[in-house]
Amino acid sequence: LSQKHLMCRSIYNLPNCVFISSTSDSKPNLHHSHKSSCNNDSINLLPNSLQSLAEWRVDKRNKFCVQPEAWLTSLNKVEETRVDLIPLNPTIFRVFPRIDILHQNIVWQLNYRSVSFIKALTRAEMPGGGRKPWPQKGTGRARHGSIRSPIWIRGGISHGARGPRTRFYMLPDSVRLQGLCVALTIKHIQDDLVIVDSFDSLPSGEPKYLEELAECRNWGFSVLFVDVTDTAPVNLFMATSENVAFNIIPAYGLNCFSMLKHETLVLSKDALIYLQKRILAQLYRAESLQKKYKYMDNKEILMAEGEHDEDEFMTPFV
């Protein structure tokens, strides 16, 4: 168990990463040296245009299948500027809103990184208590052999917590993929999903300009900006640096917790294409979505990661 808690650092070799890159929830945990479980060749086989992605693997004979659409806007003005109406894939943006699936994903994200370092001392580990407190006979009191017995005040603890212990576990790929689709569907249905042509069109890096833009477009108090790469434009970075409710995250780190934490989700056009290609490639991959993630299978990778890490607040147990 002392080694197992290191696994909370290394579940980014999964199809949909759950780590937040530049928000206040956690540190960036993605590393390019790890092999992704999704083959890049299968992603490259998917079309690159939004129209082709919206119609990919869609049953057109189903009369109940509705083609979702969204406005493509621009950030060059404070007022909303609609550029085009783009289609979306119903496999991702028109799923049944399973609240139980969202709950499983949120509980998993809150628990997999928690480690309890509480360790209760037994009577053998407590200092003192070597001599017998009083003779066995003749005093009229109950017999005792040590003042560190568990039945004594300030004695040792029997059957107590023996940390460090982790609450780490893994959800199947199917549950995590379905959680992403449900969260994206709910955001789109509630009109909390905004798609922009590019974040480079933001003309100013002043935080006040972005706040006025969000207030004019009724984005709410908290906004999550999603770009295709982890390198944000300068104006967007400067505009969100002083506002704790405006956060930037790369597309590979999008997760259910971040989407539900913010009122509005703002996607760039390239990030939308990347997300649809990545999710569709995982949903229709040949491998099973019920993969079991065991600690012993990834022990060598995890131990190699924690070998050179230096954390002055939490030293890893190797």
Secondary structure, DSSP 8 states (H G I E B T S, - for coil): -TTGGGGGG---SSSS----SSSSS------TTS--SS-HHHHHTS--SHHHHHHTT--TT-TT----EEEEEESSSSS-EEEEEEE--HHHHS----HHHHHHHHHHHHHTT-EE--B---TTTSS---S-SS-SSSSSS---S-TTSTTSTT---SS--BS-EE------HHHHHHHHHHHHHHHHHTT-EEEES-GGG-----HHHHHHHHHHTT--S-EEEEESSS---HHHHHHHSS-TTEEEEEGGG--HHHHHHSSEEEEEHHHHHHHHHHHHHHHT-SS-S-----TGGGHHHHHHHTTS---SSS----
